[in-house]
Amino acid sequence: MLILVAFCAAVVSVILTVLILKNKYDRRLSDFQDSVLKKQRDEVQNIYQTMRAWRHDYHNHMQSIKAMLEMGKKEELSEYLDNLEKDLDSIDIAIRTGNVGLDAILSSKVSIARKNNIEVNCTAKVPVDLKISDVHLCAIVGNLMDNAIEACEKISAGTAPKFIRVYIGLFKSQLYISVTNSTCEKHRKRLSELVTSKLGEHGFGLRRIDKLAEKYDGYVNRKNEPGVFATEIMLPL
């Protein structure tokens, strides 16, 4: 009888421990998701504030251009327009994918990457009707871009090129998402190690991507080579 009681107590103890650990993990994951959403919201808000500020200055720019034209200052006008064009390029975040939410998150991440001297090439087009929700699509792409930017930022200046390549489109009647980035890793690592050993937000981001792809019966493929890391995701339409 004592053995049975001890056994039951041990089982209960194990179950309680598992539940406590699960609740702790769920809380950490929830906190991570909240922090990511807040970060993305702040990034998008900053972009729109920049655009509003430029629109506010629009009339001032027009008045300056007209004044230079009237005074015949062609060289000054040319220089002014060149500087204005550079300013416009720095806030040109219009990435049109066919999905408003994806437009916002990609524009935000691309803008951040370029401000950190990361070369970005982005081609993205998605159909209007998707099986995956806009929120989950943005979560996947947002996490992929965050991880890519983080990897590029770890590369010491001048040691290797910093780049991110993004392609989102249709492939074999599925939504295909590909993000490739440069890394400072000189040796190939096991992919399982990358997912299980990463700590902090990067690790949660990898797990979040896998969970969402699984939710929609999708497929995740990671390619890890020295200096380059790539993630491919296939999601049924």
Secondary structure, DSSP 8 states (H G I E B T S, - for coil): -HHHHHHHHHHHHHHHHHHHHHHHHHHHHHHHHHHHHHHHHHHHHHHHHHHHHHHHHHHHHHHHHHHHHHTT-HHHHHHHHHHHHHHHHHT------S-HHHHHHHHHHHHHHHHTT-EEEEEE---S--SS-HHHHHHHHHHHHHHHHHHHHTS-TTTS--EEEEEEEEETTEEEEEEEEE-S--S---HHHHHHH--HHHHHHHHHHHHHHHHTT-EEEEEEETTEEEEEEEEE-
